[in-house]
Amino acid sequence: MSNTASSEWYLIQCKPRQELRAEENLRKQGFACLLPLCWTEKIRHGKRQLVQEPLFPGYLFINLCQLTDSWYSIRSTRGVRRLVTFGSLPVAISSPIIDGIQARLAQVGAKPLFQHGDSVVITEGPLKDLTAIFNCCDGEERAVILLTLLQREQAVKIRLGALKSIA
């Protein structure tokens, strides 16, 4: 439906955490969509897991033709908040930008939860609220951090779920 020569990419703002729902419902209506997802490491139920998250939370791209596509159904699609506009007109996103996003996604692997040298805060236990430096993972559920105690840097093993990155 949207793959004619005059079709262009536009940006859709989704309702909070409903990007997948919006994409699914737009595809059911025959629209070509792009929801860039990236792999990241998260702690779920106390264990490290690889999960896919939207690269641009709250947004997805849609390919529309101004002549043949009905834009009115987009507004009432579940998961969609609005078509992003400047003034009252939606602005097309150039194809090289979309091509670049797709090329980068093909190259990028999973983003680790913590990397060597990251500053972290301990969120529970007797060392709660202390700042440390992440050194490495020790198995699936533990990490080795470097903690400054009594003017010396000490390597301490701690549960991964008890660490939070300092952004």
N, C-alpha and C positions, 0 to 999 in steps of 0.2 A: 504494500500500500504506500509506503513512504520512500521507496528506493528509486524515484524518478531522478532525472538529471537536475531538476531545479530544487531538490530537497536540500535542507541545511540542518545543522545541529543547533539545538536550543537547550537552555538549562531549565530544569524543573526543581522547585523547592518542595521537599517532601515533609510530611508530618514527622515529629520526632520518632526516631528509630523505626520508621516504616518505609525505608528505601526499597527493601525487597518486595514488600507488598505492592508498592506503587509500580515497580518495574513489572511484576507479574501481571497486574491488572491492565497496564498499558499494552503489554505484549498480547494479551487476550483480545484487545481491541484492534490489533494489527499494526501497532506502532513499533518501529525499530528503536530500541533503547540501549544505552550503555551505562552500566553501573560498575565503575571501576572498584574492584575489591582487592585488598592486600592481606596477606597472611601475617599474623602477629602472634606472639606468645603471650598467653594470659594465665592467670592462676584461677582455676575453677574447681570448687570443691576440694581445695587444698592441694591440687596437683597442677603441674604445668601442662598446658594444652595449646595446640596450634588452632587458632580460630581465624575465620575470614571476617574482615571488617570493611565497611565502605572507606575508600580513600578520601572521599569528600563527604563527611557525614552530613546528612540532611539534603543532599542534592543528587540528581542523576541527569544524564543527557538524553535527549530524544531527537530523532531525525524526522523532520516534518517538511511537507511541501505546502507552500502558501496557496497553491492553486487547487490541489486535489484533496488535502486532508481537512477533516472537520476538527477544528481546534476547540470547539465548545465542550466536547465530551471529556477533555483533559481535566477541566476544573472540577468535575464531579466524580472523578476517578478516586477510588479508595486509596488512601496513602498519600495522595497529592495535595499539597497546600496551594501552589500556584505556579504559573509559568513566570519565570523571572523576566521582568521588563525594565526598561529605562524610560521613564515617562509612561506612556501608554502603549509603547511598541516593544514587542520582544526583539531582542538583538541576537542575530545569528553568531555562532561561534565558528571560527574558521576551521576547515577540515584539517590543516596541518597541526593544529593544537590537539584535536581528537586523535589523530594518527600518532602524535608524540606521546600522548598519555598511554595509548595501547602498546606502543613499542616499549615504554619504560616498564609497564606492568609485566610484559613478557620477560624482562631481564631480572627483575627484582625477586629475591627469595623471601623467606620468612624473616620478619623483624624480631630479634630476640627481646625478651622481657627486660633484661638488664645486660649491659655490656661491661667488660673489664674497665674499671676506672670511674664508673657512674657513681654519683653521690646518692645515697639511699638513707631513709629514716626507718628506724625500727618502730613498729606500730603496736607491739604487745610484749608482755613479759617484763622481767626486772630491768631490762635495758631500754624500755619504752622511751620514745622521743629523742634518743641519741642518734647522731648523724654518723654514718660510716661510709666506707668506700667498697663497692662491690668488687670482689676479686674473681670468683668463678662459681659455677654450679657444682654441687657435690651430689650427684644422683638426680633423681626426678623431683624430689621435694625439699632438698636442702641446698644452702649456699654457703660459701666461705666469704666473709666480709672482713675488712680491715678496720678495726676500731681502736681509737686512741684512748688508752687507759693509763693513768699515772705517767703521762708524758712518753709513752711507748706505744708503738703500733702493734696490736695483737691480732692474730688471725682467729676469728671466731666462727664456728659453724652455727647456722641458724635456719629455722624453717623459712622457705621461700615466701609463704603466705604472710610472714611477719615483716616483710620489707615493702617499702613504698618508695618509688622513684621521686627525686626532687626535681620538679620541672622548672 
